[in-house]
């Protein structure tokens, strides 16, 4: 389970975030490219936009479920 106290500063403010357990596997970026982006320099993903519609929410939820290390959280602010 992701830890909001360990989330990357690059995450935009909102419900979804990526924490420091990310292994840069690209799964979230492939599932939801409009919302997740890879920081290639530091080797981790981050949330670049928050969902605003039910379809976008479903896309982000798919990315969360695809994460092999549970580095994506939904309890951010």
Buried (B, 14 or more C-beta within 10 A) or exposed (E): EBBEEEBBEBBEEBBBBBBEBBEBBEBBBEBBEEBBBBBEEEEBBBBBBBBEEEEBBEBBBBBBEBBEEBBBBBEBE
